[in-house]
Amino acid sequence: MLPQRAKKAITDDPKKLADLIDLANLPSKLREFVGQSQISRLGCFMRVWSYIKTNNLQDANNKNVVNCDEKLRSILLGKLQVELAELPKLIKLHFPKQQK
């Protein structure tokens, strides 16, 4: 399911995998969207992606672009359109940095 380069990055640095699957307390906007108070970054991304697919928010002409509705805009910095490559970065902003 993961692209080959992502698999290599995770196996080369197991901490990256831990960062993706560790549970984190969510801020209120994201908590309302996801419906849980704690979730991993990966789980959150999967919920957002599922919401995009269920509500048919991908642009018809360019599948690499998501047209945000009001609910999605609330967690994606108010942007009207987001590129798929930008989506993980925007979701990551809601997760606090891990203390070392």
Backbone bond lengths (Angstrom), bond angles and torsions (degrees), N, CA, C in turn:
res aa  C-N    CA-C-N  psi(-1)  N-CA   C-N-CA  omega(-1)  CA-C   N-CA-C  phi
1 M - - - 1.442 - - 1.528 111.21 -
2 L 1.333 116.72 -35.09 1.463 120.41 177.67 1.521 110.41 -83.43
3 P 1.327 117.31 146.02 1.466 119.27 174.68 1.530 110.51 -62.66
4 Q 1.313 116.34 154.07 1.463 122.01 -176.19 1.527 111.63 -56.71
5 R 1.326 117.88 -41.80 1.461 119.79 -177.22 1.526 110.98 -68.60
6 A 1.345 117.71 -30.96 1.464 120.82 176.84 1.527 110.07 -70.89
7 K 1.335 116.69 -40.04 1.463 120.20 177.55 1.523 110.46 -60.55
8 K 1.332 116.55 -43.30 1.464 120.95 -179.72 1.526 110.33 -63.88
9 A 1.320 117.73 -43.18 1.466 121.63 -179.69 1.518 110.87 -62.33
10 I 1.329 117.03 -39.68 1.466 120.76 -179.26 1.512 111.01 -71.14
11 T 1.342 118.43 -41.00 1.451 119.83 -179.62 1.523 111.52 -72.73
12 D 1.330 117.79 -28.85 1.462 120.77 176.86 1.522 111.62 -72.87
13 D 1.323 117.86 -31.91 1.462 122.33 -178.06 1.527 109.28 -135.77
14 P 1.343 117.42 91.90 1.469 120.71 -177.38 1.532 113.45 -59.30
15 K 1.339 118.67 -21.96 1.461 121.17 178.99 1.529 110.68 -62.99
16 K 1.337 117.38 -32.85 1.460 120.59 177.92 1.524 110.57 -61.78
17 L 1.329 116.56 -40.27 1.458 120.38 177.68 1.525 110.00 -65.81
18 A 1.320 117.24 -42.13 1.465 120.93 179.22 1.521 110.72 -61.31
19 D 1.327 117.97 -39.72 1.459 121.69 178.35 1.533 111.25 -63.09
20 L 1.331 116.52 -33.66 1.459 120.37 -179.03 1.521 113.21 -75.06
21 I 1.352 116.80 -33.28 1.460 119.00 -172.40 1.523 114.29 -105.61
22 D 1.334 119.17 -5.66 1.462 120.81 176.87 1.523 109.97 -68.82
23 L 1.333 115.33 137.87 1.465 119.94 176.98 1.513 109.84 -73.63
24 A 1.322 116.01 144.31 1.460 121.52 178.75 1.525 108.78 -137.17
25 N 1.326 115.97 148.40 1.462 120.67 173.34 1.523 108.30 -73.29
26 L 1.308 115.86 134.84 1.463 120.39 -174.58 1.522 111.86 -97.98
27 P 1.344 116.23 146.49 1.471 119.24 171.93 1.533 109.80 -68.96
28 S 1.321 117.02 163.65 1.468 121.34 -170.69 1.532 114.05 -58.41
29 K 1.331 118.74 -42.07 1.472 120.56 -178.57 1.522 111.14 -61.45
30 L 1.324 115.56 -46.81 1.461 119.52 -179.16 1.529 110.76 -70.72
31 R 1.316 117.43 -34.73 1.469 122.26 178.09 1.532 110.03 -60.85
32 E 1.330 116.91 -42.67 1.465 120.94 178.44 1.528 111.15 -65.24
33 F 1.329 116.45 -39.33 1.465 120.36 -179.00 1.521 111.17 -67.58
34 V 1.333 116.73 -47.38 1.464 122.27 -174.58 1.528 111.58 -79.44
35 G 1.328 116.43 -34.79 1.457 119.91 -178.36 1.515 113.87 87.33
36 Q 1.332 116.77 15.43 1.461 122.36 177.99 1.518 108.33 -138.18
37 S 1.336 116.05 155.74 1.465 119.03 178.63 1.527 111.48 -89.37
38 Q 1.343 116.94 -22.98 1.462 121.32 177.42 1.518 109.32 -133.44
39 I 1.322 115.25 139.57 1.467 120.74 176.65 1.524 107.55 -163.13
40 S 1.319 116.80 157.58 1.464 120.45 176.32 1.522 109.20 -81.01
41 R 1.324 115.74 163.21 1.468 119.87 177.01 1.520 110.75 -60.71
42 L 1.317 115.70 -42.13 1.462 120.61 179.93 1.525 110.54 -64.07
43 G 1.324 116.51 -44.54 1.465 120.77 178.19 1.509 111.84 -61.55
44 C 1.313 116.31 -39.77 1.458 121.47 178.84 1.530 110.43 -64.83
45 F 1.317 116.53 -45.09 1.464 120.24 178.57 1.522 110.33 -60.57
46 M 1.326 116.43 -41.20 1.464 119.80 -179.58 1.532 111.02 -65.09
47 R 1.340 117.54 -37.46 1.470 121.13 177.09 1.529 110.68 -65.21
48 V 1.320 116.37 -43.56 1.469 120.52 179.41 1.525 109.79 -63.89
49 W 1.323 116.97 -44.03 1.460 120.80 -179.98 1.529 110.46 -63.22
50 S 1.316 117.11 -41.73 1.461 121.56 177.62 1.530 110.64 -61.22
51 Y 1.325 116.85 -41.60 1.468 121.85 177.89 1.536 110.65 -61.98
52 I 1.320 115.96 -42.34 1.471 120.96 179.43 1.525 110.29 -62.15
53 K 1.323 117.15 -46.00 1.459 121.45 -178.26 1.531 111.28 -68.47
54 T 1.333 116.98 -42.81 1.464 121.72 -178.49 1.519 111.76 -62.91
55 N 1.327 116.28 -40.05 1.462 120.89 -177.62 1.530 113.49 -94.17
56 N 1.332 115.94 8.65 1.472 122.10 176.13 1.530 111.36 51.99
57 L 1.330 116.39 54.78 1.460 121.52 -176.19 1.527 113.89 -95.04
58 Q 1.341 117.33 -4.12 1.460 118.55 176.05 1.523 108.86 -71.37
59 D 1.323 115.76 140.96 1.455 121.26 179.05 1.528 109.31 -62.84
60 A 1.318 116.93 136.20 1.468 121.24 -177.57 1.526 112.04 -66.69
61 N 1.332 116.96 -34.48 1.470 120.72 -177.42 1.519 112.54 -86.11
62 N 1.315 117.32 -31.51 1.463 121.25 -177.75 1.524 108.29 -134.78
63 K 1.329 116.82 102.77 1.463 121.90 -176.17 1.526 113.01 -68.32
64 N 1.327 118.36 -9.45 1.455 121.81 177.30 1.524 112.39 -84.59
65 V 1.328 116.94 1.76 1.463 121.79 -178.83 1.524 109.16 -120.19
66 V 1.334 115.42 137.26 1.460 121.96 176.76 1.522 108.21 -109.51
67 N 1.328 116.70 127.69 1.461 122.17 173.96 1.525 107.24 -89.47
68 C 1.311 117.24 112.85 1.462 121.75 -173.58 1.523 111.47 -80.19
69 D 1.330 115.90 133.90 1.462 119.91 170.15 1.531 107.84 -88.90
70 E 1.309 117.75 -177.95 1.468 121.75 -174.82 1.534 111.89 -60.03
71 K 1.326 116.55 -42.70 1.469 120.57 -177.98 1.526 111.10 -65.60
72 L 1.314 117.48 -43.56 1.465 121.79 179.86 1.523 110.97 -69.39
73 R 1.325 116.24 -37.14 1.463 120.81 178.75 1.526 111.87 -60.01
74 S 1.335 116.37 -32.01 1.461 120.15 -177.84 1.530 112.47 -62.89
75 I 1.330 117.88 -26.74 1.466 119.73 179.53 1.521 113.24 -105.03
76 L 1.334 117.85 -9.05 1.468 121.36 -177.73 1.526 112.20 -111.60
77 L 1.316 116.06 43.05 1.462 124.01 174.32 1.535 113.46 58.96
78 G 1.321 117.35 26.72 1.454 121.25 176.38 1.515 115.38 74.43
79 K 1.326 118.10 12.65 1.471 121.31 -178.04 1.526 110.75 -73.49
80 L 1.325 115.90 140.96 1.462 120.81 177.90 1.520 112.10 -78.21
81 Q 1.328 115.94 -35.68 1.461 122.06 177.91 1.525 109.03 -134.48
82 V 1.321 115.18 144.01 1.463 121.54 179.51 1.516 108.09 -135.64
83 E 1.325 116.76 137.19 1.461 120.10 173.66 1.526 108.61 -79.15
84 L 1.320 116.55 148.23 1.464 120.33 -177.90 1.524 111.98 -58.72
85 A 1.312 117.16 -36.49 1.461 120.92 -179.84 1.526 111.74 -65.41
86 E 1.307 117.16 -25.07 1.462 122.85 -178.02 1.541 112.03 -85.19
87 L 1.311 116.70 -20.03 1.462 122.53 -174.02 1.533 114.00 -57.90
88 P 1.336 120.51 -49.68 1.464 119.57 179.36 1.531 112.97 -60.54
89 K 1.324 117.32 -36.36 1.464 120.63 179.47 1.521 111.03 -65.07
90 L 1.325 116.83 -40.11 1.457 120.91 -179.64 1.528 111.49 -69.27
91 I 1.322 116.75 -36.27 1.465 120.65 177.77 1.523 110.07 -70.04
92 K 1.323 116.69 -38.28 1.465 121.31 -179.06 1.536 111.83 -60.92
93 L 1.316 117.38 -28.27 1.464 120.98 179.93 1.529 112.70 -60.70
94 H 1.324 117.13 -24.74 1.464 121.44 -179.11 1.531 113.03 -81.55
95 F 1.322 117.04 -11.55 1.459 120.58 -175.93 1.522 109.88 -100.70
96 P 1.332 117.14 130.43 1.462 119.95 -179.16 1.518 111.13 -67.94
97 K 1.317 114.82 149.92 1.469 119.89 176.99 1.521 109.05 -67.79
98 Q 1.330 115.27 141.09 1.457 121.44 179.80 1.528 109.46 -77.37
99 Q 1.325 116.74 135.82 1.449 121.03 174.82 1.517 109.47 -75.82
100 K 1.326 116.58 136.97 1.478 120.23 -178.92 1.513 110.58 -91.69
